[in-house]
Amino acid sequence: MAIELIGNVTHIDGDLATVNFGVTITVNLDSLRLVNAYKPPPRKKPLVDKPT
């Protein structure tokens, strides 16, 4: 029986992932499914140096 839980992945080590559901749990990566991909925050300035 599949159970759907929502939590944040805090650490990945090989085939194991530590997930925070309010309680930190370590589970196999085979039993996890990515729902929302990580999107980094937008930058205010470009990474290119300004010419001097």
Buried (B, 14 or more C-beta within 10 A) or exposed (E): EEEEEEBEBEEEEEEEBBBEEEEEEEBEEEEBEEEEEEEEEEEEEEEEEEEE
